[in-house]
Amino acid sequence: MSSEKATAIVIRTVDFSETSLVTTLFTREFGKIGALAKGARRLKGPFESAIDLLALCRIVFLHKSSDSLDLLTEAKLLRRFRPVGRDLLALYAGYYVAELLDGLTHEDDPHPELFDLADETLAALAAGESSAKRTARFELGALRLLGHAPALDKCAECGADVPWSGRVAFGLIDGGVLCGKCRAGKKQVALVGAGVLKTMAQLADPNATVWRRMEITPQSFGELRGLLNNYITHLLGRKPKMHKYLGTLGK
């Protein structure tokens, strides 16, 4: 076993005993890891209450080469996730970030850019920024960084340009918009408004800032939310637990 240091976001905790926790951490240096934190449930334990869901911390752990859990030996709290005004929607969005980090990544597979995006998103949510836009931007950014970005302006099947006008076919299995020719005979195809695709493209662009000033109507956001929910459900093979709470974000 080797002793390692990392910056981590706590994305899941499970009680292991009266005094210990099994925790899932998304680290910048090592990706997702599962670790046993002995004594973490004690009021005056070795981790000083740093193992809190969505907390950002610096950790030291013994990295095991087998399939057994790593052993967390130190954790220093850098920032707790505490939305201003006890914003319940921001809290739901934060839990969803954790759920996606857990569901879309594999253990010991580092994605430092995804870590930075998650850290930025959680800080923005806690500061009171729009939960609706920040959640969608995180989803689209995570999909891009993990190789699942949906095709929004070119046919996911043949690569032909797909104009944004009227209602556009989006293939959940194919991973993006479909031209009229490739749409024929396809299953799990949704029709989405051209304006929603434009909004998604602006939210997905890592270098864009215009999304901060965008006004998204509840109707458009509901359509965007439905498309992202269905697409991510298809990728995961299951419906995320937090999806039932996300419909309120744009209201």
N, C-alpha and C positions, 0 to 999 in steps of 0.2 A: 504493500500500500504506500502511496505517495501523498504527502501533505500538499494541498493546493489552496490558492487564494483566488477569490473571484468576487465580482459585483453581481448581486442577485436580486430578483424580484420573487417574492413568495407567492406562488400561484395556487397552492393547495396545502391544507394541513389535515391530518387525521390523528385522533388520539390513539396512542399506542399503549400507554399504561397510565397510571395515576400521575406520573411525573414526566412522561416523555411523549414526543410527537414523531410521526412520520410526515415529512414535508416534501413537497415537490417544488423545486426552485428552477427558475429560468435564469441562467447566468449568461453574462456577456462573453465569457471566455470559453465555456464548455458546453453551452446549450442547456438543455433540460437535464436535471439530475434528480434522483430520489435519494433522500438522506434521512437517517435516524438522528433526532436531536434529543439526546438524553438529558433529562432535567428541565426541558423547555417549558413545562407547565408549572414549575415552581415559581412562586412570586419573586423569590430572590435567587433564581437559577443562574446558570452560567451565561445565558443569552440576553439577560436584562430586557425581557419581553420584546426582543427584536423580531421574533418569528411570528409576525402578525400578517394576515392575509393582505397581499398587495403592497407590503412594506418593501422599501428598497434598502438593502443592507450590504455590508462587506462581510464575507464569510471566509472561514478556514475550514477545510474538510479533508478527510482521508478518503482518497479516491480508490475504490476497489475495482480490480480488473474483472472480477466475476459478475454474475447477475445479481448478487446481493446488494443491499442498500449501502450507499456511502455513509460515512459517519461524520456528522457535523460537530466540530469541536469549538468553534467560535462564531459569533455573529454580532456585528456592531451596526446598530440602526443608523441609517442615513436620512430616511424620510418615511413617515407614515402616510397612508392614503386616507386623508380626512377632507372630504368635499366641504367647501364653504357652505354655511347655512344648513348643514345636514341634508344636502341635495340628494334625494332618493334616486332620481334619474341618473345622476352622475355615479352613484354607488352601483346601480344596475349595470351601467356601461363599464365600470371598472371590473366587476365580476365577469363580464362577458370577455373583456380583454384577457383575463386569466384563463377562462375556459378555452379560448381559441389558442392561446400559447400552449396549453396542455394538449389540445386535440389535434392541432395541425403540425406539431413538431415531434421529432423522435429524440430519445435520450442520447446524450453525448454527440450531438450534431449542432455545433455552434453556428449562430446567425447573429453576429454583432449588430448589423444594421436593424434587424428585427427587434433586438433588445433595445436599441436606442429609440426606435419608433414607439415601442410599448412604454418606455420610460417617459418620453415626451408626452404621449397621450394621457397617461395617468396624472402627470403633473398638470396638464391643461384642464383635465376634468376636475381635479381637486381645486383648481383656481377659479372655476365657474364658467369656463368656455362652453360653447354649445355642445351638449352631449350628443345630439343627433348627428352633426357634421363630424365631430371628432371620432365617433364610433364608426361611421361609414368610411372615413379616411383611413382609420386603422385597419379595418377589414380589407380594403382595396390595396393598401400598402403591404399588408402581410401576405395577401395572395400573390402580389407581384414578386416579393422577395423570396417566396417559397416555390415559385414557378407555376402558379395557378392563376395568373392574371387573366381575366376574361377578355376576349377579343371584342372591342367595342365599335370599331369602324371598318374592319375587314372581315370577310366571311371566315369563320373558324374552320370551315371545311375546305374551301378552295382558295382562300386568300383574296378574292375579288373585293373591290370597294363596295361597301354597303352604305348608301346615302341615309342620312338622318332626316327622315320625313315620315309623317304619319305614325303608324305603328310598325315596329320592327321586330322580326322574329329573333328570339334568343334561345339557343339550344343549351339546356342545362347539362346534357351529357357531352355535347360537343365543346362546350366551354366558351361560348360567345355568340355574337350575332351571326345570322345565316342569310345568304342571298336567296332570292326566290327559287332559283334552280336547286340549291342544296337543301332547302327547307322541305321539299317534297318527301313524304314518307318518314320524316323524322319523328321520334317520340320525345316526350317531355320538352316541348317547345312552348315558351311563354311569349306573349306579345307585349312589348314595352314601348312607351312613348319616346319619340326622338329627343324631347327635352330632358327626359330622365337619363338617357345615354350621355347627353352632353354634360349633365351635372356629374355623372359618374366619372367621366373622363377628366373633369376638372379636379374632382376629389382624389383621383388616382394619381395625378401628376405629382411626383415628389418635389418638383421645383416650382410648382405654381403657388401663388398666394391669393389668386382671385377668389378661391373657395371661401376664404375668411369673410368676404363681403357678400357672398351669395345669399339671396333670400329664396328659400325652398318652401313652396306651399305645402300644407298638410297632405293634399292629394298626391302631389309629386313625390313627397317623401314616403308616403305610404306605399306607392308603387315601387320606389327604389328599395325600400325596406323589404318588401315582399320578394323582389328579385334576388337580393343578396341572401335573404334567409333561405330561399330554395336552393340557390347555388351552393352555399356553404353546407347545407344539409346533405346535398348530393356528394360533396367532396368527403365529408366525414362519415357518410353512411348512416347517420343518425341525426336527429334534431337536437341542437344544443339546448340545454336546460334554460338558458337565459333568453331564448327567442320569444317566449311568451310575454316578457317584460319590455321588449324593445319597441313594440308598436306604439307606446306612449311617448317615445322620445321626440317625435316631430310635432307633437300637439301643443 
